[in-house]
Amino acid sequence: MEADRSEVPQYAADSDSSSDSDSSSESALSSKEVTVNVGVEEYEDDDNEELQDQKKNTFSASENKNCFLIDAEQDAVLVGLSEKQRMYISGVFKLQVVKGGIIYNNVHYNASSEKFNVWHPLCNAVPAIQGSFYAGWEETLPIGDRYRDIVLDELSEYSCVVKIQNGCVKGLMGAAELFPDVRYLWRTPDSRKLGFVSDNCTYSIMREDVDQFNALHISNEWSTSIEKLTVVHKSSLHDTRIMIIGGKNSGKSTLLRLLTENFLFGGDMQAVDNEISYLDLDPGQPEYSDPDCISLTCVQRKTRVLGRHLGQPCFEVLRQHYIGSSSPQEMPSSYLECVSDLISYLEELNQMGTSLVNLPGWIKGFGLNIIGHILSRYKPTHIVILESKGSRRHLSDLNLDLTFNSSSRSDYRPVVTTMTGISVNPDDFRFQPPQIRTFKTLSYFHMKERSTTSLSYDFSPLLLKPPLQISFGITGIQGFSFPEEFAGLHENDIRTALEGTIVGLYMCVNSFQDSLAIKGAFPILTRRLVKMEFVSLVLVHSVDTDAKLLNVFVPETKLGVLRGNSRTSWLVLRAKSETPFCELYPRNNMFSGARTPYVSFDLRKKHEHVWKVRKNVMRRGHHLK
């Protein structure tokens, strides 16, 4: 019997492919399920019954029935869930299981005093918080006496009770004032219809088939593979190195996120020292790195972060490199050097732990060479291939019949698993990747406070603030580096090549005077140095060549590092990072009546022409405006 197509989950955008949306797209769209099953013929009668059961288990918030407001200042609510009932929440919030248990991304969480920081942007499919039972011997009620009666009396009929409250973030929603494209990144357009939360609420309880969001449902194929790899992580006597290979929009980021959460939070909930090493090698869509960077990060269970956090929380970054572009193909040789350095640093740690690799989705041409280079250096023990119709013929050219030797084992072959990737429907896109990259860049420069307990932002235009002054030449910044293609840049053009751009600031402890060439007022680095440490991204406001001063904007969270190393030799790497246009020319006309920086309103001469690079006109973004 063929399944009714109306009951089959629709396919939506994954973390690897966000989509475009603006304030004009406020029409109500039903939630769509993201699944990794492709093809209607794969669903049997049992699957149809399961889908019908899922519809019965949808959650709708009702004040003083299954939702009770207990703290108006924190927008804290107690929510009752029946077993298998699914609740979808967007935004940033704290989650505590007060009674019973929940299933979230294939992991079971028992009731405890532990609170998790959850990030659910609407550029991704939103996982369900599914009601479950207490999987243990003796259940407690980890909530204060003040609210115990609500759980025992008002919510007694529900097998699961969770507490939800505002996340420890301030000012995050203000990003839309500077960049309107992300107005509905964290909350649905009609999220204010919930009367029991304030306008400052950082989350939104959504309704299936009513609110416009994409729901994430994990297939049996993925669940089985995740469970097998989790067992390997928990029981391996050697280090475990897992590599996910797939094209764009295949679900790599989603699978890596599921593996990370299962490794850290699955099984023994008392393993507070559980941690993994995360090689973040995709500069275009990094999970933990700064914008246009790649890194090696130690992700620990004690951070208690769930969902797609867009790189906002504070993690332990062990080593980081600035690539200066969202794609490795811009400067492939520099990219491979940085990748090799990160993998070598991982080897030096010499720990018998688990590591994951986030790869770019570039699997054509030179992209296969990049994957081959990483394979030979990283030496994975397990490889998961996310296959789709478009990527199958390219991945077949990749040589996976390899034998490796590492510090902990010798002559081993990686275990290769092939799975079906996520099938993406472009019509379901809400945000384009460039919009998410712009948001990440803005949040990076406008972050005021960053710690393991709190985050705060101020999205006032940077041009309204006084820039920081850093000298260059003999002291301060002692070297400027440009891409090879700009090696012949004239000394009179260096200043304009820096102003209004985002650059990488490095700290160097070794002498490099023999690698400098003086061009006018600027010391230019003639080669890339090996022993240098990335410190921060910097937005160059202006350059004073007479006083040899750089006027810059640096995130407030990085000022302590700069001031604490005043005697350090600094280097500036100018690459190809794009400065958000809204940062240089905010929309609120704050420069009215005055000369606008970086923007010229002068009429061009009769035969004067402004050259514009024509990119691929067939890209989808050209047809959405």
Phi, psi and omega per residue, in radians:
M1 nan 2.225 -3.089
E2 -1.419 2.445 -3.097
A3 -1.217 2.556 3.040
D4 -1.239 2.140 -3.062
R5 -1.069 -0.474 -3.141
S6 -1.197 -0.349 -3.125
E7 -1.706 -0.086 -3.127
V8 -1.431 2.333 3.136
P9 -0.969 2.412 3.050
Q10 -1.499 2.720 -3.030
Y11 -1.734 2.384 -3.064
A12 -2.290 3.041 -3.031
A13 -1.195 2.469 3.056
D14 -1.684 3.120 -3.133
S15 -1.100 -0.374 3.139
D16 -1.376 -0.193 -3.083
S17 -2.566 1.657 3.077
S18 -1.552 2.921 -3.035
S19 -2.381 3.044 -2.946
D20 -1.436 2.464 3.067
S21 -2.804 2.468 3.042
D22 -2.389 -3.059 -3.033
S23 -1.138 -0.284 3.131
S24 -1.369 -0.203 -3.084
S25 -1.720 0.881 -3.050
E26 -1.671 0.109 3.119
S27 -1.159 2.491 -3.067
A28 -1.199 2.162 3.085
L29 -2.061 2.490 3.115
S30 -1.301 2.660 3.110
S31 -1.176 2.529 -3.125
K32 -2.090 2.445 -3.112
E33 -1.533 2.379 3.031
V34 -1.700 2.158 -3.139
T35 -2.362 2.865 3.107
V36 -1.830 0.117 3.029
N37 -1.467 2.319 -3.123
V38 -2.089 2.194 3.088
G39 1.840 2.259 -3.107
V40 -1.160 -0.532 -3.051
E41 -1.144 -0.227 -3.103
E42 -1.362 -0.257 -3.071
Y43 -1.576 2.237 3.081
E44 -1.748 -3.103 3.131
D45 -1.066 -0.674 3.130
D46 -1.071 -0.627 3.138
D47 -1.156 -0.654 3.116
N48 -1.126 -0.707 3.110
E49 -1.125 -0.657 3.122
E50 -1.140 -0.710 3.111
L51 -1.130 -0.644 3.097
Q52 -1.154 -0.670 3.083
D53 -1.124 -0.641 3.132
Q54 -1.097 -0.683 3.135
K55 -1.123 -0.615 3.106
K56 -1.193 -0.428 -3.074
N57 -1.656 0.261 3.101
T58 -1.238 2.624 -3.045
F59 -1.928 2.421 3.036
S60 -2.315 2.173 -3.069
A61 -1.274 2.273 3.107
S62 -2.334 2.047 -3.069
E63 -1.113 2.384 3.128
N64 1.096 0.327 3.010
K65 -2.157 -1.137 3.009
N66 -2.033 0.010 3.075
C67 -2.314 2.259 3.126
F68 -2.240 2.148 3.097
L69 -1.337 2.161 -3.096
I70 -2.035 -0.246 3.112
D71 -2.659 1.776 -3.073
A72 -1.171 -0.557 -3.104
E73 -1.165 -0.650 3.131
Q74 -1.728 0.076 -3.050
D75 0.880 0.730 -3.108
A76 -1.529 2.256 3.138
V77 -2.284 2.597 2.968
L78 -1.745 2.256 -3.069
V79 -2.129 2.266 3.094
G80 -1.694 2.309 3.132
L81 -2.187 2.342 2.986
S82 -1.332 2.863 3.137
E83 -1.079 2.306 -3.120
K84 1.294 0.002 3.096
Q85 -1.293 2.395 -3.040
R86 -1.913 2.346 3.094
M87 -2.150 2.360 -3.138
Y88 -2.008 2.252 -3.122
I89 -2.277 2.300 3.038
S90 -1.823 2.872 3.099
G91 1.765 -2.688 -3.134
V92 -2.165 2.201 -3.067
F93 -2.695 2.827 3.021
K94 -1.705 2.421 -3.086
L95 -2.202 2.273 3.045
Q96 -2.344 2.305 3.061
V97 -1.526 2.004 -3.056
V98 -1.633 -0.601 -3.105
K99 -2.496 2.475 3.117
G100 1.249 -2.238 3.140
G101 -2.853 2.981 3.064
I102 -2.329 2.791 2.969
I103 -2.019 2.164 -3.114
Y104 -2.379 2.065 -3.131
N105 0.907 0.813 3.067
N106 1.281 0.106 3.123
V107 -1.967 2.364 3.091
H108 -1.649 2.263 3.124
Y109 -2.057 2.144 3.093
N110 -1.444 2.810 3.034
A111 -1.054 2.308 3.134
S112 -2.851 3.078 3.101
S113 -1.427 -0.044 -3.092
E114 -1.274 2.368 3.109
K115 -2.007 2.397 -3.107
F116 -1.974 2.476 3.055
N117 -1.642 2.021 -3.002
V118 -1.980 2.341 3.135
W119 -2.101 2.081 -3.141
H120 -2.289 1.441 3.038
P121 -1.310 2.683 -3.109
L122 -1.454 0.048 3.005
C123 -1.386 -0.075 3.141
N124 -2.181 2.816 2.961
A125 -1.167 2.371 -3.051
V126 -1.642 2.160 3.095
P127 -1.250 2.693 3.119
A128 -1.536 2.558 2.911
I129 -1.724 1.856 -2.987
Q130 -1.824 2.244 3.140
G131 -1.115 2.460 -3.140
S132 -2.536 -2.793 -3.101
F133 -2.118 2.964 3.118
Y134 -1.365 2.049 -3.103
A135 -1.675 1.239 -3.128
G136 -2.872 -2.996 -3.066
W137 -1.589 -0.722 -3.005
E138 -2.343 1.881 -3.089
E139 -1.506 2.406 3.076
T140 -1.955 3.042 3.112
L141 -2.108 1.512 -3.024
P142 -1.372 1.196 3.101
I143 -2.571 2.630 -3.108
G144 -1.084 2.712 -3.109
D145 -1.028 -0.460 -3.089
R146 -1.076 -0.577 -3.081
Y147 -1.988 0.118 -3.095
R148 -1.125 -0.632 -3.112
D149 -1.133 -0.580 3.124
I150 -1.110 -0.722 -3.134
V151 -1.204 -0.753 -3.053
L152 -1.359 -0.509 -3.070
D153 -1.867 -1.106 -3.032
E154 -1.182 -0.585 -3.098
L155 -1.959 0.421 -3.048
S156 -1.149 -0.487 -3.093
E157 -1.321 -0.178 -3.092
Y158 -1.701 2.348 -3.134
S159 -1.303 -0.309 -3.111
C160 -2.350 2.391 3.046
V161 -2.304 2.242 3.109
V162 -2.125 2.666 3.070
K163 -1.902 2.250 -3.134
I164 -2.173 2.371 3.102
Q165 -2.608 2.985 -3.115
N166 -0.987 2.516 3.052
G167 -1.278 2.845 -3.125
C168 -1.432 1.015 3.109
V169 -2.292 2.477 3.104
K170 -2.194 2.289 3.023
G171 1.442 0.040 -3.073
L172 -1.117 -0.686 -3.106
M173 -1.203 -0.242 3.131
G174 -1.273 -0.077 3.129
A175 -1.066 -0.496 -3.118
A176 -1.181 -0.392 3.099
E177 -1.177 -0.569 3.125
L178 -1.608 -0.629 -3.081
F179 -2.309 1.542 -3.025
P180 -1.032 -0.357 -3.110
D181 -1.054 -0.408 -3.095
V182 -1.801 0.443 -3.136
R183 -1.015 -0.688 -3.122
Y184 -1.967 0.650 3.091
L185 -1.301 -0.590 -3.039
W186 -1.969 -0.394 -3.102
R187 -2.354 2.553 3.110
T188 -1.283 2.735 -3.094
P189 -0.990 -0.561 -3.088
D190 -1.850 0.446 -3.075
S191 -1.151 -0.362 -3.114
R192 -1.315 -0.026 3.117
K193 -1.226 -0.282 3.095
L194 -1.345 1.917 -2.998
G195 -1.358 -0.219 -3.043
F196 -1.670 0.210 3.031
V197 -2.209 2.797 -3.083
S198 -1.533 3.008 3.093
D199 -1.199 -0.289 3.136
N200 -1.603 0.129 -3.129
C201 -1.098 2.362 -3.096
T202 -1.658 0.103 -3.138
Y203 -2.418 2.946 -3.135
S204 -2.495 2.115 3.057
I205 -1.417 2.093 -2.996
M206 -1.799 2.835 -3.140
R207 -2.037 2.240 3.090
E208 -1.130 2.543 3.111
D209 1.159 0.143 3.102
V210 -2.203 -1.012 -3.116
D211 -1.401 2.695 -3.100
Q212 -1.583 1.744 3.074
F213 -2.757 2.879 3.118
N214 -1.874 2.210 -3.116
A215 -1.668 2.410 -3.132
L216 -1.707 2.180 3.026
H217 -2.236 2.311 -3.013
I218 -1.685 2.281 -3.103
S219 -1.321 2.848 3.104
N220 -1.084 -0.612 -3.141
E221 -1.075 -0.816 3.121
W222 -1.175 -0.748 -3.118
S223 -1.019 -0.752 -3.135
T224 -1.093 -0.804 -3.137
S225 -1.134 -0.705 3.125
I226 -1.088 -0.749 -3.142
E227 -1.125 -0.711 3.131
K228 -1.124 -0.768 3.141
L229 -1.204 -0.532 3.087
T230 -1.157 -0.677 3.084
V231 -1.104 -0.743 3.100
V232 -1.049 -0.775 3.133
H233 -1.052 -0.720 -3.067
K234 -1.330 -0.524 -2.940
S235 -2.007 -0.091 -3.043
S236 -1.172 2.406 3.083
L237 -1.474 -0.193 -3.126
H238 -2.093 3.116 3.047
D239 -1.245 2.530 3.137
T240 -1.971 2.181 -3.104
R241 -2.130 1.981 -3.030
I242 -1.962 2.282 -3.088
M243 -2.200 2.194 3.119
I244 -1.816 2.173 -3.117
I245 -2.073 2.313 3.112
G246 -3.098 2.854 3.125
G247 -1.383 -3.063 3.097
K248 -1.115 2.523 3.086
N249 1.117 0.382 -3.122
S250 -1.611 -0.185 3.113
G251 1.784 0.311 -3.111
K252 -1.046 -0.858 -3.088
S253 -1.115 -0.679 3.114
T254 -1.123 -0.794 -3.139
L255 -1.123 -0.728 3.112
L256 -1.090 -0.658 3.128
R257 -1.173 -0.714 3.105
L258 -1.133 -0.739 3.110
L259 -1.106 -0.756 -3.138
T260 -1.028 -0.819 -3.118
E261 -1.192 -0.658 3.113
N262 -1.192 -0.666 3.125
F263 -1.173 -0.719 -3.039
L264 -1.441 -0.639 -2.982
F265 -2.019 -0.149 3.104
G266 -1.369 2.672 3.074
G267 1.389 -2.236 -3.052
D268 -1.251 1.924 -3.125
M269 -1.282 -0.176 3.141
Q270 -1.557 -0.037 -3.101
A271 -1.387 1.265 -3.043
V272 -1.214 -0.306 -3.116
D273 -1.598 0.113 -3.114
N274 -1.136 2.351 -3.119
E275 -2.701 2.771 3.055
I276 -2.366 2.784 3.040
S277 -1.745 2.298 -3.059
Y278 -2.086 1.953 3.079
L279 -1.544 1.837 -3.069
D280 -1.676 1.630 -2.977
L281 -1.877 0.236 3.103
D282 -1.882 1.739 -3.094
P283 -1.215 -0.316 -3.116
G284 -1.408 -0.668 3.136
Q285 -2.364 1.147 -3.119
P286 -1.274 2.673 3.082
E287 -1.617 -0.692 -3.044
Y288 -2.145 -0.293 -3.051
S289 -1.385 2.838 2.977
D290 -1.206 2.837 -3.139
P291 -0.944 2.389 3.118
D292 1.058 0.497 -3.138
C293 -2.198 2.825 2.955
I294 -2.180 2.688 -2.991
S295 -2.725 2.944 2.924
L296 -2.050 2.090 -3.040
T297 -2.169 2.459 3.022
C298 -1.648 1.994 -3.127
V299 -1.789 2.101 -3.044
Q300 -1.968 2.645 3.140
R301 -1.104 -0.603 -3.046
K302 -1.142 -0.244 3.070
T303 -1.234 -0.481 3.074
R304 0.948 0.821 3.120
V305 -1.884 2.252 3.131
L306 -2.160 2.754 3.097
G307 1.479 -2.978 3.111
R308 -1.659 1.865 -3.000
H309 -1.565 -0.067 3.141
L310 0.970 0.543 3.060
G311 1.272 0.294 -3.052
Q312 -1.460 -0.797 -3.089
P313 -1.107 2.946 -3.094
C314 -1.589 2.005 3.073
F315 -2.098 2.887 -3.135
E316 -1.502 1.677 3.105
V317 -1.433 2.011 -3.089
L318 -1.381 -0.656 -3.132
R319 -2.792 2.513 -3.069
Q320 -2.553 2.555 3.091
H321 -2.275 2.465 3.089
Y322 -1.569 2.041 3.118
I323 -1.518 -0.605 3.087
G324 1.427 0.274 3.133
S325 -2.809 2.737 3.106
S326 -1.444 -0.098 -3.105
S327 -2.322 2.413 3.093
P328 -1.134 -0.346 -3.050
Q329 -1.278 -0.227 3.110
E330 -1.180 -0.788 3.125
M331 -2.430 1.293 -2.989
P332 -1.102 -0.671 -3.100
S333 -1.157 -0.763 3.099
S334 -1.115 -0.671 3.132
Y335 -1.082 -0.810 -3.125
L336 -1.138 -0.615 3.072
E337 -1.090 -0.762 -3.135
C338 -1.171 -0.688 3.096
V339 -1.068 -0.798 3.138
S340 -1.063 -0.690 3.138
D341 -1.127 -0.720 3.141
L342 -1.152 -0.724 3.135
I343 -1.178 -0.673 3.083
S344 -1.095 -0.696 3.110
Y345 -1.121 -0.669 3.078
L346 -1.096 -0.711 3.109
E347 -1.088 -0.666 -3.112
E348 -1.162 -0.435 3.122
L349 -1.111 -0.528 3.037
N350 0.903 0.837 3.119
Q351 -1.950 2.569 -3.122
M352 -1.591 1.094 -3.083
G353 -2.082 -2.807 -3.123
T354 -2.009 2.448 3.090
S355 -2.331 2.625 3.105
L356 -2.174 2.686 -3.134
V357 -2.170 2.218 3.026
N358 -1.751 1.891 -3.049
L359 -1.716 2.706 2.968
P360 -1.128 2.736 3.127
G361 -1.556 0.421 -3.107
W362 -1.593 1.808 -3.069
I363 -2.109 0.356 3.102
K364 -2.021 2.596 3.024
G365 0.942 -2.130 -3.094
F366 -1.164 -0.345 3.079
G367 -1.040 -0.627 3.079
L368 -1.173 -0.589 3.078
N369 -1.133 -0.670 3.102
I370 -1.103 -0.807 3.128
I371 -1.085 -0.713 3.103
G372 -1.090 -0.695 3.103
H373 -1.100 -0.777 -3.136
I374 -1.172 -0.669 3.083
L375 -0.999 -0.822 -3.073
S376 -1.205 -0.517 -3.125
R377 -1.557 -0.719 -3.074
Y378 -1.340 -0.589 3.106
K379 0.998 1.131 -3.056
P380 -1.171 2.621 3.019
T381 -1.620 -0.416 3.133
H382 -2.414 2.352 3.109
I383 -2.180 2.230 3.059
V384 -1.963 2.142 3.137
I385 -1.825 2.100 3.065
L386 -1.635 1.914 -2.972
E387 -1.795 2.467 3.036
S388 -2.462 2.994 -3.124
K389 -1.062 -0.691 -3.096
G390 -1.281 -0.476 -3.056
S391 -1.720 -0.222 -3.008
R392 -1.045 -0.763 -3.072
R393 -1.267 -0.463 3.109
H394 -1.373 -0.714 -3.123
L395 -1.193 -0.390 3.116
S396 -1.172 -0.344 3.115
D397 -1.444 -0.103 -3.095
L398 -1.511 2.237 -3.131
N399 -1.469 1.937 3.132
L400 -1.944 0.073 3.100
D401 -1.491 1.311 -3.003
L402 -2.163 2.687 3.045
T403 -2.173 2.289 -3.050
F404 -2.090 2.818 2.976
N405 -2.320 2.312 3.103
S406 -2.260 -3.116 -3.104
S407 -1.199 -0.379 -3.079
S408 -1.866 -0.243 3.129
R409 -2.685 2.833 -3.097
S410 -2.296 2.620 3.067
D411 0.846 1.082 3.109
Y412 -2.101 2.622 3.080
R413 -1.896 2.437 3.132
P414 -1.196 2.520 3.044
V415 -1.426 2.041 -3.049
V416 -1.798 2.208 3.100
T417 -2.124 2.273 3.104
T418 -1.902 2.230 -3.140
M419 -2.268 2.840 3.090
T420 -1.389 2.204 3.109
G421 -1.338 3.059 -3.139
I422 -1.336 2.331 3.076
S423 -1.558 2.103 -3.015
V424 -1.826 2.270 3.046
N425 -1.703 1.971 -3.094
P426 -1.004 -0.436 -3.124
D427 -1.202 -0.287 -3.133
D428 -1.606 0.000 -3.099
F429 -1.133 2.475 3.084
R430 -2.010 -0.631 -3.124
F431 -2.339 2.459 3.059
Q432 -1.514 2.595 3.099
P433 -0.891 -0.695 3.100
P434 -1.051 -0.563 3.104
Q435 -1.183 -0.691 3.108
I436 -1.185 -0.678 3.098
R437 -1.105 -0.706 3.104
T438 -1.094 -0.754 3.106
F439 -1.048 -0.768 -3.136
K440 -1.093 -0.699 3.123
T441 -1.138 -0.771 3.135
L442 -1.118 -0.789 -3.133
S443 -1.143 -0.514 3.099
Y444 -1.128 -0.840 -3.070
F445 -1.388 -0.370 -3.087
H446 -1.786 0.154 3.104
M447 -1.345 2.207 -3.112
K448 -1.690 -0.586 -3.094
E449 -2.497 2.397 3.134
R450 -2.527 2.007 3.097
S451 -2.560 3.123 3.141
T452 -1.263 -0.219 -3.088
T453 -1.948 -0.356 -3.085
S454 -2.727 2.701 3.061
L455 -2.352 2.482 3.064
S456 -2.489 2.598 -3.069
Y457 -2.335 2.685 2.994
D458 -2.389 1.857 -3.047
F459 -1.648 0.458 2.976
S460 -1.164 2.504 -3.110
P461 -0.961 2.357 -3.126
L462 -1.072 -0.521 -3.080
L463 -1.192 -0.186 3.058
L464 -1.484 -0.118 -3.083
K465 -1.896 2.631 3.084
P466 -1.237 2.336 3.137
P467 -1.319 2.841 3.046
L468 -1.493 2.430 -3.137
Q469 -1.791 2.236 3.092
I470 -2.219 2.251 3.122
S471 -1.311 2.758 3.050
F472 -2.438 2.707 -3.088
G473 2.118 -1.983 -3.128
I474 -1.293 -0.665 3.122
T475 -2.070 2.970 3.119
G476 1.219 -2.141 3.111
I477 -1.378 1.981 -3.039
Q478 -1.849 0.118 3.119
G479 -2.891 2.446 3.065
F480 -2.072 2.378 -3.134
S481 -2.131 2.367 3.106
F482 -2.122 2.764 3.061
P483 -1.023 2.749 -3.096
E484 -1.005 -0.597 -3.104
E485 -1.193 -0.261 3.098
F486 -1.903 0.401 -3.110
A487 -1.105 -0.513 -3.137
G488 -1.624 0.363 -3.118
L489 -1.071 2.272 -3.119
H490 -1.237 2.574 -3.084
E491 -1.062 -0.501 3.130
N492 -1.310 -0.247 -3.116
D493 -1.756 -0.090 -3.075
I494 -1.163 -0.724 -3.115
R495 -1.057 -0.847 -3.126
T496 -1.213 -0.402 3.089
A497 -1.313 -0.221 -3.139
L498 -1.812 -0.625 -3.025
E499 -1.164 2.323 3.118
G500 1.348 0.204 -3.091
T501 -1.988 2.812 3.045
I502 -1.711 2.235 -3.118
V503 -2.205 2.900 3.078
G504 -1.755 2.326 3.125
L505 -1.806 2.144 -3.118
Y506 -2.004 2.694 3.054
M507 -1.981 2.313 -3.096
C508 -2.244 2.298 -3.110
V509 -1.742 -0.328 -3.136
N510 -1.644 2.764 3.113
S511 -1.302 2.437 -3.140
F512 -2.397 0.395 -3.089
Q513 -1.090 -0.493 3.134
D514 -1.313 -0.090 -3.136
S515 -1.895 0.319 -3.088
L516 -1.922 2.541 3.000
A517 -2.260 2.227 -3.077
I518 -1.491 2.162 3.056
K519 -2.144 1.777 -3.084
G520 1.121 -2.107 3.139
A521 -1.602 -0.013 -2.973
F522 -1.927 2.254 2.968
P523 -1.450 2.020 -3.051
I524 -1.781 2.291 3.126
L525 -1.399 2.223 -3.078
T526 -1.574 -0.191 3.110
R527 -2.650 2.749 3.119
R528 -1.360 2.255 -3.127
L529 -1.470 2.609 -3.118
V530 -1.479 -0.817 -3.053
K531 -1.610 1.326 3.031
M532 -2.494 2.605 -3.002
E533 -2.048 2.186 3.122
F534 -1.220 2.375 -3.095
V535 -1.993 -0.885 -3.033
S536 -2.886 2.753 2.888
L537 -1.418 2.573 -3.093
V538 -2.365 2.350 3.026
L539 -1.760 2.019 -3.082
V540 -1.388 2.058 3.105
H541 -1.365 -0.899 -3.130
S542 -2.880 2.915 -3.131
V543 -2.222 2.231 3.066
D544 -1.817 1.718 -3.074
T545 -1.243 -0.491 -3.140
D546 -1.219 -0.847 -3.139
A547 -1.515 -0.080 -3.099
K548 0.945 1.028 3.137
L549 -2.247 2.449 3.019
L550 -1.868 2.130 3.046
N551 -1.650 2.060 -2.966
V552 -2.355 2.796 2.962
F553 -1.939 2.191 -3.140
V554 -2.182 2.435 3.087
P555 -0.955 2.435 -3.133
E556 -1.044 -0.468 3.138
T557 -1.229 -0.229 -3.122
K558 -1.807 -0.118 -3.051
L559 -1.096 -0.611 -3.140
G560 -1.084 -0.660 3.121
V561 -1.169 -0.705 -3.118
L562 -1.170 -0.802 -3.098
R563 -1.281 -0.430 -3.137
G564 -1.437 -0.120 3.131
N565 -2.265 0.909 -3.047
S566 -1.154 -0.421 -3.114
R567 -1.661 0.115 -3.113
T568 -1.413 2.618 3.018
S569 -1.445 2.221 -3.087
W570 -1.922 2.605 3.101
L571 -2.238 2.560 3.084
V572 -2.040 2.202 3.104
L573 -1.896 1.948 3.098
R574 -1.652 2.024 -3.131
A575 -2.079 -2.219 -3.030
K576 -2.237 0.436 3.084
S577 -1.122 2.430 -3.113
E578 -1.631 2.237 3.077
T579 -1.409 2.223 3.112
P580 -1.000 2.256 -3.092
F581 -1.075 -0.595 -3.131
C582 -1.151 -0.330 3.097
E583 -1.358 -0.614 -3.131
L584 -1.489 -0.488 -3.106
Y585 -2.488 1.375 3.140
P586 -1.057 2.676 -3.000
R587 -1.381 -0.163 -3.024
N588 -1.536 0.309 3.055
N589 0.941 0.718 -3.090
M590 -1.251 -0.211 3.131
F591 -1.788 0.264 -3.099
S592 -1.046 2.348 3.135
G593 1.457 0.029 -3.136
A594 -2.378 2.964 3.129
R595 -1.265 2.215 -3.112
T596 -1.498 2.164 3.111
P597 -1.099 2.543 3.003
Y598 1.207 -0.126 -3.091
V599 -2.144 2.283 3.141
S600 -1.933 2.295 3.088
F601 -1.869 0.152 -3.141
D602 -1.210 2.458 3.090
L603 -1.268 2.465 3.136
R604 -1.338 2.714 3.091
K605 -1.208 2.993 -2.981
K606 -0.991 -0.786 -3.071
H607 -1.879 0.220 -3.127
E608 -1.448 2.450 -3.058
H609 -2.389 2.442 3.059
V610 -1.701 2.055 -3.113
W611 -1.392 2.340 3.089
K612 -2.175 2.341 3.130
V613 -1.337 2.166 3.119
R614 -1.548 1.999 -3.135
K615 -1.609 -2.968 -3.082
N616 -1.115 1.879 -3.058
V617 -1.289 -0.161 -3.132
M618 -1.540 0.000 3.118
R619 -1.115 2.538 -3.035
R620 -1.084 -0.585 -3.079
G621 -1.069 -0.410 -3.126
H622 -1.252 -0.263 -3.045
H623 -1.910 0.149 -3.065
L624 -1.808 -0.147 -3.083
K625 -1.395 nan nan
